[in-house]
Amino acid sequence: MATRTTPPAAVATAGALCISSSAVLMKLAGTSPSVTALGRCALALPLLGGLAWAERRRGAPRLPSRSRWLARLAGVFLAGDLVLWSHAIDAIGAGLGTVVPNLQVLIISLLAWLFLGERPRRSLVLASPVMLAGLVLVGGLAHVGGARAYGTDPALGLVYGMAVAVLYAIYILTLRQATSSPGAPSGGVRPAVAAVLFEATAGAAVAAALLGLVLNDYRLGLGASPWTALGWLALLAVTSQVIGWLLITVSMPRLPAGMIGALLLVQPAGSVALGYAFLGERPSILQLAGVVLVLAGVVVAVSGAGSAGSEGPSWRRSTRIIRQAPAASSGVPASKSP
């Protein structure tokens, strides 16, 4: 995977590119939201379990109990995120349905500021209005010259996407806390990244199975054989839940929370392009302009990444808070627990 000398921002960006195909693969599978979430996570577990076992063989320490439970809790939020995301994709398309939830970059920074003491970068504050304006355009809430927004219900898709953003933000923050909780390895000891992701994915699989039962939401592919749907879900599990999130998770301890959220905004560009190429999705000019604004906001948000004072102090400050008050930070916030 990534070496210790690889810049963490580059590793997280590579992970974001890997998961950019998620929405398209979910759409191609055609399964119900709960089946999609369950399949993505359950099919990833054997691979993640094997990688976690290999980590232990190479000398990675056993995951502390607190980290395991934080990771499982993160998985519960991931399951809710994936189920709602499927509804957003149905309402506004795979490409745009990936753009809207990236409001998470603002929510992550706000939660990290309130509960972890990590003040948001000035560049992120400046980028926020640009990204919000882009989201308005993507959701079809602005009309010029009678242009029709893409999607069966763009406004509803925007609402679903904003709910997904909240769950996604909590998932990312909780998973980050699991990789840096008290008792977790530090210094020259290699962290058990695959083990953390295995626990989170197991938690998501259980939560998705329960959601499917409660919502009576078990349905395989529409117009396709079950084996075809299973194949798409298996590809989704490997590319997104295993490769993509391993790359993102390994970079988490070395990045401020707000920066993780900002780098994940690389994902929408790939999703819009893949949706255009493989699903025939044709967003309106205004919606594409919104995508450009969101991605421009990313450039502004990460523009201060190289400044020496902006990254280190906020991370050290949050680490002190975690170590001094473990009871208060046993997740993310009180709301809580990505």
Residue frames as qw, qx, qy, qz and C-alpha x, y, z in Angstrom:
[[0.000, 0.890, 0.455, 0.000, 0.00, 0.00, 0.00],
 [0.151, 0.929, -0.106, 0.320, 1.25, 3.52, 0.73],
 [0.682, 0.061, -0.420, 0.595, 4.70, 3.94, 2.20],
 [0.396, -0.697, -0.362, 0.477, 5.46, 6.08, 5.23],
 [0.281, -0.313, 0.188, 0.888, 7.13, 8.67, 2.96],
 [0.081, 0.471, 0.658, 0.582, 4.12, 9.02, 0.64],
 [0.147, -0.126, 0.176, -0.965, 2.34, 12.34, 1.28],
 [0.201, 0.306, 0.856, -0.364, -0.90, 11.53, 3.12],
 [0.422, 0.544, 0.108, -0.717, -2.87, 13.96, 0.95],
 [0.365, 0.387, -0.687, -0.495, -1.79, 12.01, -2.15],
 [0.034, -0.040, -0.995, 0.088, -2.82, 8.72, -0.55],
 [0.294, 0.450, 0.616, -0.576, -6.26, 10.08, 0.41],
 [0.415, 0.532, -0.217, -0.705, -6.72, 11.51, -3.08],
 [0.246, 0.219, -0.892, -0.310, -5.92, 8.12, -4.65],
 [0.094, 0.249, 0.914, -0.306, -8.52, 6.57, -2.36],
 [0.362, 0.530, 0.284, -0.712, -11.11, 9.17, -3.38],
 [0.387, 0.426, -0.554, -0.601, -10.49, 8.39, -7.04],
 [0.098, 0.029, -0.993, -0.051, -11.01, 4.69, -6.33],
 [0.155, 0.425, 0.794, -0.407, -14.39, 5.29, -4.73],
 [0.252, 0.358, -0.134, -0.889, -15.54, 7.63, -7.51],
 [0.346, 0.013, -0.788, -0.509, -17.07, 4.63, -9.31],
 [0.112, 0.136, 0.863, -0.474, -19.28, 3.74, -6.33],
 [0.467, 0.395, 0.298, -0.733, -22.48, 5.47, -7.45],
 [0.529, 0.395, -0.520, -0.542, -22.23, 4.14, -11.01],
 [0.262, 0.115, -0.958, 0.021, -21.69, 0.57, -9.79],
 [0.242, 0.231, 0.719, -0.609, -24.61, 0.92, -7.35],
 [0.547, 0.432, -0.009, -0.717, -26.83, 2.05, -10.23],
 [0.471, 0.339, -0.734, -0.353, -25.66, -0.80, -12.48],
 [0.010, 0.018, -0.962, 0.272, -26.37, -3.36, -9.76],
 [0.443, -0.279, -0.428, -0.737, -29.97, -2.18, -9.60],
 [0.454, -0.303, -0.806, 0.228, -30.53, -3.71, -6.17],
 [0.355, -0.854, -0.323, -0.200, -32.57, -2.15, -3.37],
 [0.008, 0.839, -0.343, 0.423, -30.75, 0.32, -1.10],
 [0.689, -0.553, 0.420, -0.208, -30.41, -2.12, 1.81],
 [0.959, 0.124, 0.202, 0.157, -29.19, -4.97, -0.42],
 [0.529, 0.739, -0.168, 0.383, -26.67, -2.63, -2.04],
 [0.226, -0.786, 0.434, -0.376, -25.27, -1.53, 1.34],
 [0.846, -0.328, 0.400, -0.126, -25.25, -5.11, 2.68],
 [0.913, 0.347, 0.094, 0.192, -23.65, -6.55, -0.46],
 [0.338, 0.817, -0.292, 0.364, -20.95, -3.89, -0.62],
 [0.333, -0.695, 0.525, -0.361, -19.93, -4.51, 2.99],
 [0.894, -0.184, 0.380, -0.150, -20.46, -8.27, 3.32],
 [0.880, 0.437, 0.011, 0.184, -18.53, -9.04, 0.13],
 [0.258, 0.801, -0.386, 0.378, -15.63, -6.87, 1.32],
 [0.665, -0.639, 0.304, -0.239, -15.30, -8.61, 4.69],
 [0.970, -0.036, 0.119, 0.208, -13.32, -11.70, 3.53],
 [0.601, 0.577, -0.102, 0.543, -10.71, -9.53, 1.81],
 [0.156, -0.794, 0.256, -0.529, -10.46, -7.11, 4.71],
 [0.852, -0.473, 0.186, -0.126, -10.26, -10.02, 7.17],
 [0.912, 0.175, 0.018, 0.372, -7.36, -11.51, 5.21],
 [0.347, 0.689, -0.166, 0.615, -5.57, -8.15, 5.13],
 [0.480, -0.744, 0.224, -0.406, -6.11, -7.67, 8.87],
 [0.956, -0.245, 0.127, 0.099, -4.64, -11.14, 9.50],
 [0.741, 0.419, -0.053, 0.521, -1.64, -10.26, 7.30],
 [0.038, -0.822, 0.194, -0.534, -1.15, -7.05, 9.29],
 [0.742, -0.602, 0.230, -0.186, -0.95, -9.02, 12.52],
 [0.951, 0.059, 0.081, 0.293, 1.57, -11.42, 10.94],
 [0.511, 0.592, -0.098, 0.615, 3.76, -8.42, 10.04],
 [0.443, -0.105, -0.496, 0.739, 3.74, -7.26, 13.66],
 [0.229, -0.490, -0.135, -0.830, 0.85, -4.80, 13.80],
 [0.085, -0.057, 0.755, -0.647, -0.48, -4.56, 17.37],
 [0.056, -0.501, -0.863, -0.027, -3.90, -5.80, 18.38],
 [0.102, -0.546, -0.251, -0.793, -6.56, -3.15, 17.98],
 [0.047, -0.011, 0.634, -0.772, -7.58, -1.59, 21.33],
 [0.079, 0.501, 0.852, -0.129, -11.14, -2.30, 22.44],
 [0.120, 0.698, 0.237, -0.665, -12.06, 1.38, 22.17],
 [0.105, 0.416, -0.548, -0.719, -10.86, 1.54, 18.59],
 [0.018, 0.164, 0.953, 0.255, -12.84, -1.58, 17.67],
 [0.080, 0.632, 0.718, -0.279, -16.09, -0.21, 19.07],
 [0.101, 0.664, -0.046, -0.739, -15.54, 3.23, 17.54],
 [0.054, 0.228, -0.750, -0.619, -14.96, 1.57, 14.17],
 [0.028, 0.369, 0.926, 0.077, -18.13, -0.52, 14.53],
 [0.090, 0.712, 0.442, -0.538, -20.10, 2.58, 15.47],
 [0.077, 0.506, -0.388, -0.767, -18.72, 4.32, 12.40],
 [0.014, 0.049, 0.911, 0.410, -20.02, 1.39, 10.36],
 [0.131, 0.596, 0.744, -0.274, -23.56, 1.99, 11.63],
 [0.161, 0.747, 0.043, -0.643, -23.45, 5.52, 10.22],
 [0.004, -0.331, 0.721, 0.608, -21.95, 4.18, 6.99],
 [0.149, 0.319, 0.929, 0.116, -24.89, 1.81, 6.56],
 [0.167, 0.765, 0.476, -0.400, -27.39, 4.66, 6.94],
 [0.016, 0.652, -0.332, -0.681, -25.30, 6.76, 4.57],
 [0.086, -0.127, 0.855, 0.495, -25.29, 4.06, 1.88],
 [0.179, 0.520, 0.834, -0.048, -29.04, 3.41, 2.10],
 [0.144, 0.829, 0.251, -0.480, -29.92, 7.10, 1.80],
 [0.084, -0.531, 0.522, 0.662, -27.33, 7.56, -0.92],
 [0.228, 0.191, 0.891, 0.344, -29.09, 4.96, -3.07],
 [0.170, 0.771, 0.588, -0.176, -32.27, 7.04, -2.84],
 [0.022, -0.791, 0.132, 0.597, -30.34, 10.17, -3.78],
 [0.196, -0.247, 0.754, 0.576, -28.88, 8.41, -6.83],
 [0.228, 0.476, 0.835, 0.155, -32.36, 7.33, -7.94],
 [0.081, 0.860, 0.401, -0.305, -33.64, 10.91, -7.61],
 [0.096, 0.926, -0.167, -0.326, -30.80, 12.87, -9.20],
 [0.781, 0.557, -0.275, 0.065, -28.49, 10.37, -10.93],
 [0.895, -0.207, -0.131, 0.373, -25.20, 8.69, -10.06],
 [0.512, 0.359, -0.079, 0.777, -22.95, 11.60, -10.96],
 [0.172, -0.611, 0.041, -0.771, -24.85, 14.44, -9.32],
 [0.801, -0.527, -0.199, -0.203, -25.87, 12.16, -6.46],
 [0.806, -0.119, -0.218, 0.537, -22.17, 11.97, -5.61],
 [0.256, 0.471, -0.064, 0.842, -21.62, 15.72, -5.81],
 [0.429, -0.689, -0.151, -0.564, -24.33, 16.75, -3.35],
 [0.824, -0.512, -0.226, 0.086, -23.21, 14.64, -0.34],
 [0.666, 0.161, -0.205, 0.699, -19.85, 16.34, -0.47],
 [0.267, -0.804, 0.001, -0.531, -21.34, 19.06, 1.67],
 [0.872, -0.402, -0.214, 0.182, -19.67, 16.78, 4.25],
 [0.590, 0.275, -0.204, 0.731, -16.47, 18.82, 3.91],
 [0.153, -0.577, 0.101, -0.796, -18.18, 21.71, 5.70],
 [0.789, -0.504, -0.129, -0.326, -19.89, 19.49, 8.28],
 [0.870, -0.061, -0.288, 0.394, -16.66, 17.67, 9.11],
 [0.353, 0.373, -0.237, 0.825, -14.83, 20.94, 9.69],
 [0.418, -0.580, 0.010, -0.699, -17.65, 22.27, 11.86],
 [0.895, -0.394, -0.173, -0.115, -17.82, 19.12, 14.00],
 [0.781, 0.085, -0.277, 0.554, -14.02, 18.91, 14.27],
 [0.102, 0.506, -0.184, 0.837, -13.93, 22.54, 15.41],
 [0.590, -0.547, -0.017, -0.594, -16.72, 22.09, 17.97],
 [0.921, -0.359, 0.021, -0.153, -15.68, 18.74, 19.44],
 [0.904, 0.006, -0.031, 0.427, -11.99, 18.21, 18.62],
 [0.320, -0.818, 0.062, 0.474, -10.68, 21.77, 18.83],
 [0.534, 0.037, 0.505, 0.677, -9.46, 21.77, 15.20],
 [0.203, 0.697, 0.109, -0.679, -10.07, 25.26, 13.87],
 [0.728, 0.549, 0.389, 0.133, -11.02, 25.22, 10.17],
 [0.511, -0.049, 0.275, 0.813, -8.47, 26.58, 7.74],
 [0.158, 0.586, 0.058, -0.793, -9.02, 30.07, 6.46],
 [0.146, 0.212, -0.707, -0.659, -8.93, 28.68, 2.93],
 [0.064, -0.328, -0.940, -0.068, -11.82, 26.33, 3.76],
 [0.066, 0.631, 0.489, -0.598, -13.88, 29.18, 5.20],
 [0.158, 0.505, -0.287, -0.799, -13.30, 31.19, 2.02],
 [0.135, 0.069, -0.866, -0.477, -14.26, 28.18, -0.14],
 [0.186, 0.319, 0.856, -0.362, -17.50, 27.44, 1.70],
 [0.419, 0.577, 0.206, -0.670, -19.74, 29.97, -0.13],
 [0.318, 0.450, -0.638, -0.538, -18.40, 28.76, -3.47],
 [0.069, 0.009, -0.997, -0.039, -19.19, 25.12, -2.66],
 [0.262, 0.429, 0.694, -0.515, -22.64, 25.96, -1.32],
 [0.417, 0.564, -0.125, -0.702, -23.45, 27.93, -4.47],
 [0.251, 0.299, -0.842, -0.372, -22.36, 24.94, -6.51],
 [0.091, 0.181, 0.955, -0.217, -24.64, 22.64, -4.53],
 [0.389, 0.519, 0.348, -0.677, -27.60, 24.96, -5.21],
 [0.435, 0.508, -0.449, -0.593, -26.96, 24.70, -8.94],
 [0.133, 0.160, -0.971, -0.115, -26.45, 20.93, -8.85],
 [0.186, 0.304, 0.848, -0.393, -29.75, 20.45, -7.03],
 [0.070, 0.463, 0.668, 0.578, -31.60, 22.34, -9.76],
 [0.177, -0.708, -0.533, 0.429, -32.69, 25.04, -7.31],
 [0.005, 0.626, -0.131, -0.769, -31.60, 27.81, -9.68],
 [0.585, 0.484, 0.617, 0.205, -33.22, 28.16, -13.11],
 [0.004, 0.588, -0.229, -0.776, -32.18, 30.38, -15.98],
 [0.354, 0.342, -0.545, -0.679, -33.97, 30.49, -19.32],
 [0.870, 0.030, 0.026, -0.492, -36.22, 27.57, -18.45],
 [0.393, 0.424, -0.816, 0.021, -33.34, 25.10, -18.35],
 [0.883, -0.314, -0.120, -0.329, -34.52, 21.76, -16.95],
 [0.269, -0.623, 0.713, -0.176, -32.42, 20.12, -14.28],
 [0.564, 0.178, -0.791, -0.156, -31.39, 16.49, -14.71],
 [0.022, 0.032, -0.889, 0.457, -33.01, 13.87, -12.47],
 [0.264, -0.503, -0.778, -0.268, -36.49, 12.56, -11.67],
 [0.381, -0.876, -0.277, -0.102, -36.64, 14.83, -8.61],
 [0.521, 0.452, -0.315, 0.652, -33.52, 17.02, -8.25],
 [0.294, -0.647, 0.235, -0.663, -34.82, 18.89, -5.20],
 [0.903, -0.371, 0.061, -0.210, -35.56, 15.65, -3.33],
 [0.877, 0.219, -0.211, 0.371, -32.20, 14.33, -4.45],
 [0.195, 0.621, -0.329, 0.684, -30.59, 17.40, -2.89],
 [0.621, -0.568, 0.208, -0.498, -32.41, 16.75, 0.41],
 [0.992, -0.112, -0.037, 0.053, -31.31, 13.11, 0.43],
 [0.685, 0.448, -0.250, 0.517, -27.79, 14.19, -0.48],
 [0.102, -0.687, 0.332, -0.638, -27.61, 16.63, 2.42],
 [0.835, -0.432, 0.176, -0.291, -28.74, 13.90, 4.83],
 [0.943, 0.163, -0.116, 0.265, -26.08, 11.63, 3.37],
 [0.349, 0.666, -0.311, 0.581, -23.52, 14.39, 3.93],
 [0.482, -0.655, 0.325, -0.483, -24.30, 14.50, 7.66],
 [0.964, -0.202, 0.161, -0.069, -24.02, 10.71, 8.06],
 [0.805, 0.439, -0.148, 0.371, -20.88, 10.63, 5.90],
 [0.077, 0.755, -0.356, 0.546, -19.23, 13.34, 8.00],
 [0.682, -0.539, 0.356, -0.344, -19.94, 11.49, 11.25],
 [0.991, 0.088, 0.039, 0.090, -18.66, 8.25, 9.69],
 [0.611, 0.588, -0.255, 0.465, -15.38, 9.86, 8.63],
 [0.159, -0.719, 0.400, -0.546, -14.79, 11.56, 11.98],
 [0.840, -0.383, 0.279, -0.264, -15.62, 8.45, 13.99],
 [0.950, 0.225, -0.042, 0.212, -13.40, 6.27, 11.82],
 [0.366, 0.693, -0.334, 0.523, -10.60, 8.81, 12.20],
 [0.470, -0.644, 0.395, -0.456, -11.00, 8.68, 15.98],
 [0.981, -0.124, 0.130, -0.073, -10.79, 4.88, 15.82],
 [0.809, 0.406, -0.160, 0.394, -7.40, 5.15, 14.10],
 [0.284, 0.525, -0.352, 0.721, -6.05, 7.60, 16.68],
 [0.655, -0.661, -0.171, -0.323, -7.77, 6.66, 19.95],
 [0.304, -0.718, 0.571, -0.256, -5.81, 6.41, 23.24],
 [0.744, -0.224, 0.628, -0.039, -3.80, 3.21, 23.33],
 [0.813, 0.574, 0.095, 0.008, -3.52, 3.07, 19.55],
 [0.794, -0.091, 0.145, 0.583, 0.00, 2.58, 18.18],
 [0.143, 0.985, -0.043, -0.083, 2.16, 5.60, 17.55],
 [0.322, -0.713, 0.548, 0.297, 5.71, 6.47, 16.65],
 [0.150, 0.448, -0.783, -0.404, 7.40, 3.76, 14.60],
 [0.376, 0.129, 0.905, -0.150, 4.69, 1.14, 15.09],
 [0.164, -0.076, -0.645, -0.742, 2.63, 0.45, 12.00],
 [0.503, 0.052, 0.400, -0.765, -1.10, 0.99, 12.75],
 [0.300, 0.187, 0.933, 0.065, -3.62, -1.79, 12.12],
 [0.296, 0.241, -0.184, -0.906, -5.43, 0.00, 9.30],
 [0.440, -0.051, -0.770, -0.460, -7.10, -3.05, 7.74],
 [0.248, -0.292, -0.858, 0.341, -8.31, -4.16, 11.17],
 [0.134, 0.348, 0.309, -0.875, -10.01, -0.80, 11.75],
 [0.424, 0.205, -0.394, -0.789, -11.70, -0.91, 8.35],
 [0.354, -0.108, -0.920, -0.128, -12.71, -4.55, 8.90],
 [0.075, -0.363, -0.737, 0.565, -14.49, -3.62, 12.13],
 [0.258, 0.365, 0.052, -0.893, -16.21, -0.63, 10.51],
 [0.423, 0.133, -0.652, -0.614, -17.33, -2.73, 7.54],
 [0.260, -0.211, -0.935, 0.120, -18.63, -5.47, 9.83],
 [0.075, 0.404, 0.523, -0.747, -20.64, -2.88, 11.76],
 [0.353, 0.319, -0.245, -0.845, -22.04, -1.52, 8.49],
 [0.353, 0.001, -0.865, -0.356, -23.00, -5.01, 7.26],
 [0.136, -0.344, -0.857, 0.359, -24.92, -5.77, 10.46],
 [0.161, 0.451, 0.281, -0.832, -26.65, -2.37, 10.43],
 [0.347, 0.237, -0.503, -0.755, -27.57, -2.72, 6.74],
 [0.277, -0.149, -0.940, -0.130, -29.04, -6.17, 7.36],
 [0.040, -0.448, -0.703, 0.551, -31.17, -4.81, 10.21],
 [0.228, 0.409, -0.036, -0.883, -32.28, -1.82, 8.13],
 [0.309, 0.076, -0.755, -0.573, -33.33, -4.17, 5.35],
 [0.205, -0.331, -0.912, 0.127, -35.50, -6.14, 7.77],
 [0.022, 0.498, 0.463, -0.733, -37.08, -3.05, 9.31],
 [0.275, 0.472, -0.178, -0.819, -37.76, -1.40, 5.95],
 [0.767, 0.308, 0.557, -0.083, -38.70, -4.66, 4.18],
 [0.294, 0.858, -0.251, -0.339, -36.16, -3.60, 1.60],
 [0.489, -0.305, 0.763, 0.293, -34.65, -6.81, 0.22],
 [0.721, 0.629, 0.209, -0.204, -34.77, -6.81, -3.59],
 [0.635, -0.172, 0.490, 0.573, -32.26, -7.95, -6.21],
 [0.124, -0.236, 0.407, 0.874, -31.58, -6.45, -9.62],
 [0.544, 0.585, 0.353, -0.488, -34.33, -5.07, -11.81],
 [0.687, 0.685, -0.106, -0.218, -34.19, -6.45, -15.34],
 [0.335, 0.617, -0.706, 0.090, -30.91, -8.26, -14.68],
 [0.829, -0.140, -0.540, 0.024, -30.03, -11.68, -13.34],
 [0.642, -0.766, 0.035, -0.011, -29.14, -11.98, -9.65],
 [0.836, -0.133, 0.138, 0.514, -25.66, -13.11, -10.67],
 [0.394, 0.599, 0.133, 0.684, -25.14, -9.93, -12.70],
 [0.333, -0.864, -0.026, -0.377, -26.22, -7.81, -9.75],
 [0.829, -0.517, 0.077, 0.196, -23.91, -9.81, -7.48],
 [0.742, 0.220, 0.114, 0.623, -21.01, -9.21, -9.87],
 [0.118, 0.759, 0.045, 0.639, -21.51, -5.43, -9.78],
 [0.590, -0.779, 0.032, -0.211, -21.75, -5.51, -5.99],
 [0.890, -0.236, 0.073, 0.384, -18.55, -7.56, -5.76],
 [0.532, 0.447, 0.070, 0.715, -16.73, -5.03, -7.95],
 [0.223, -0.833, -0.045, -0.505, -18.14, -2.25, -5.77],
 [0.795, -0.604, 0.008, 0.051, -16.86, -4.01, -2.64],
 [0.824, -0.022, 0.081, 0.560, -13.32, -4.44, -4.01],
 [0.393, 0.522, 0.111, 0.749, -12.82, -1.01, -5.57],
 [0.220, -0.735, -0.026, -0.641, -14.56, 1.12, -2.96],
 [0.736, -0.637, 0.011, -0.230, -14.87, -0.62, 0.38],
 [0.903, -0.225, 0.062, 0.361, -11.49, -2.38, 0.22],
 [0.630, 0.233, 0.093, 0.735, -8.99, -0.50, -1.96],
 [0.042, 0.719, 0.147, 0.678, -10.45, 2.99, -1.80],
 [0.538, -0.786, -0.036, -0.303, -11.22, 3.10, 1.91],
 [0.862, -0.272, -0.053, 0.425, -7.95, 1.40, 2.86],
 [0.490, 0.358, 0.041, 0.793, -6.07, 4.22, 1.15],
 [0.214, -0.741, -0.100, -0.629, -8.25, 6.83, 2.85],
 [0.768, -0.624, -0.132, -0.061, -8.06, 5.18, 6.28],
 [0.814, -0.091, -0.095, 0.566, -4.27, 4.84, 6.23],
 [0.307, 0.448, 0.016, 0.839, -3.96, 8.60, 5.61],
 [0.384, -0.785, -0.369, -0.317, -6.40, 9.66, 8.34],
 [0.660, -0.616, -0.203, 0.379, -4.05, 9.84, 11.35],
 [0.522, -0.161, 0.151, 0.824, -1.73, 12.18, 9.43],
 [0.056, 0.404, 0.391, 0.825, -4.33, 14.66, 8.16],
 [0.219, 0.106, 0.412, -0.878, -6.57, 17.24, 9.86],
 [0.379, 0.414, 0.805, -0.194, -10.24, 16.25, 9.72],
 [0.379, 0.761, 0.127, -0.510, -11.22, 19.19, 7.51],
 [0.118, 0.580, -0.653, -0.472, -8.52, 18.31, 4.99],
 [0.271, 0.056, 0.957, 0.081, -9.79, 14.72, 4.73],
 [0.404, 0.636, 0.576, -0.318, -13.23, 15.99, 3.86],
 [0.262, 0.788, -0.192, -0.523, -11.87, 18.42, 1.29],
 [0.039, -0.412, 0.829, 0.376, -9.74, 15.80, -0.46],
 [0.370, 0.259, 0.890, -0.058, -12.73, 13.47, -0.72],
 [0.422, 0.706, 0.199, -0.533, -14.36, 16.10, -2.92],
 [0.045, 0.436, -0.725, -0.532, -12.18, 14.77, -5.74],
 [0.344, 0.168, 0.923, -0.039, -14.67, 11.90, -5.96],
 [0.474, 0.634, 0.412, -0.451, -17.54, 13.82, -7.66],
 [0.265, 0.659, -0.440, -0.549, -15.56, 14.71, -10.78],
 [0.001, -0.204, 0.953, 0.222, -14.93, 11.03, -11.52],
 [0.315, 0.358, 0.830, -0.289, -18.53, 10.09, -10.73],
 [0.429, 0.686, 0.121, -0.575, -20.00, 12.70, -13.07],
 [0.235, 0.548, -0.660, -0.457, -17.67, 11.58, -15.88],
 [0.080, -0.039, 0.995, 0.044, -18.48, 7.88, -15.36],
 [0.383, 0.493, 0.640, -0.448, -22.21, 8.59, -15.14],
 [0.400, 0.673, -0.188, -0.593, -21.99, 10.46, -18.45],
 [0.196, 0.450, -0.805, -0.334, -20.03, 7.66, -20.12],
 [0.082, 0.008, -0.997, 0.003, -21.78, 4.54, -18.81],
 [0.132, 0.475, 0.787, -0.371, -25.27, 5.61, -17.77],
 [0.169, 0.527, 0.532, 0.641, -26.06, 8.28, -20.34],
 [0.237, -0.777, -0.432, 0.390, -26.62, 10.92, -17.64],
 [0.358, 0.467, 0.219, 0.779, -26.72, 14.40, -19.13],
 [0.245, -0.624, -0.428, 0.606, -26.76, 17.11, -16.44],
 [0.252, 0.923, 0.267, 0.112, -27.91, 20.58, -17.43],
 [0.463, 0.586, -0.171, 0.643, -25.45, 23.39, -18.09],
 [0.343, -0.745, 0.200, -0.536, -26.31, 24.94, -14.73],
 [0.913, -0.393, 0.092, -0.055, -25.74, 21.65, -12.92],
 [0.840, 0.232, -0.075, 0.485, -22.37, 21.21, -14.62],
 [0.131, 0.723, -0.190, 0.652, -21.53, 24.76, -13.61],
 [0.671, -0.648, 0.143, -0.330, -22.36, 23.72, -10.05],
 [0.964, -0.089, -0.007, 0.250, -19.96, 20.80, -10.30],
 [0.553, 0.518, -0.138, 0.638, -17.24, 23.20, -11.45],
 [0.240, -0.761, 0.177, -0.576, -17.95, 25.50, -8.50],
 [0.872, -0.472, 0.081, -0.102, -17.79, 22.63, -6.02],
 [0.897, 0.081, -0.009, 0.434, -14.47, 21.42, -7.41],
 [0.283, 0.683, -0.137, 0.659, -13.15, 24.99, -7.52],
 [0.547, -0.735, 0.130, -0.379, -14.01, 25.18, -3.85],
 [0.956, -0.209, 0.007, 0.204, -11.83, 22.12, -3.30],
 [0.640, 0.431, -0.098, 0.628, -8.86, 23.86, -4.87],
 [0.110, -0.740, 0.160, -0.643, -9.36, 26.88, -2.61],
 [0.790, -0.564, 0.031, -0.238, -9.96, 24.70, 0.47],
 [0.932, -0.171, 0.053, 0.315, -6.72, 22.74, 0.09],
 [0.465, 0.770, -0.118, 0.420, -4.63, 25.70, -1.05],
 [0.246, -0.807, 0.395, -0.364, -3.33, 26.24, 2.49],
 [0.979, -0.179, -0.097, -0.016, -2.30, 22.60, 2.96],
 [0.769, 0.305, -0.272, 0.492, 1.38, 23.27, 2.64],
 [0.089, -0.781, 0.251, -0.565, 1.64, 25.93, 5.30],
 [0.437, 0.167, -0.785, 0.406, 3.64, 24.68, 8.19],
 [0.135, -0.092, 0.575, -0.802, 1.52, 26.20, 10.88],
 [0.618, -0.037, -0.114, -0.777, -1.88, 25.17, 9.64],
 [0.798, -0.005, -0.558, -0.230, -1.69, 21.41, 9.79],
 [0.505, 0.105, -0.741, 0.430, 0.46, 20.48, 12.72],
 [0.114, -0.154, 0.510, -0.839, -0.93, 22.61, 15.55],
 [0.690, -0.097, -0.052, -0.715, -4.58, 21.68, 14.93],
 [0.820, 0.021, -0.564, -0.093, -3.73, 17.98, 14.87],
 [0.387, 0.129, -0.692, 0.596, -1.60, 18.21, 18.02],
 [0.323, -0.182, 0.305, -0.877, -4.34, 20.22, 19.73],
 [0.812, -0.093, -0.223, -0.531, -7.00, 17.60, 18.93],
 [0.711, 0.098, -0.670, 0.188, -4.63, 14.84, 20.08],
 [0.095, 0.182, -0.611, 0.765, -4.21, 16.57, 23.43],
 [0.583, -0.140, 0.104, -0.794, -7.96, 16.87, 23.79],
 [0.844, 0.009, -0.467, -0.262, -8.43, 13.19, 23.00],
 [0.596, 0.113, -0.684, 0.406, -5.75, 12.09, 25.49],
 [0.012, -0.170, 0.508, -0.845, -6.79, 14.45, 28.27],
 [0.548, 0.097, 0.374, -0.742, -10.52, 13.77, 28.03],
 [0.060, 0.062, -0.937, -0.339, -11.08, 10.31, 26.58],
 [0.186, 0.446, 0.824, -0.295, -14.59, 10.06, 27.97],
 [0.282, 0.683, 0.176, -0.651, -15.68, 13.22, 26.23],
 [0.353, 0.588, -0.486, -0.543, -14.27, 12.18, 22.86],
 [0.482, -0.086, 0.872, 0.003, -15.22, 8.57, 22.68],
 [0.559, 0.550, 0.601, 0.155, -16.70, 9.17, 19.31],
 [0.312, 0.447, 0.192, 0.816, -17.08, 12.44, 17.73],
 [0.216, -0.348, 0.167, -0.897, -19.55, 14.61, 19.43],
 [0.383, 0.066, 0.732, -0.560, -22.41, 13.96, 21.68],
 [0.657, 0.359, -0.013, -0.663, -24.61, 13.63, 18.61],
 [0.098, -0.765, 0.608, 0.187, -22.47, 11.28, 17.29],
 [0.975, -0.179, -0.066, 0.112, -20.15, 9.32, 17.56],
 [0.187, -0.685, -0.127, -0.693, -16.29, 8.91, 9.35]]
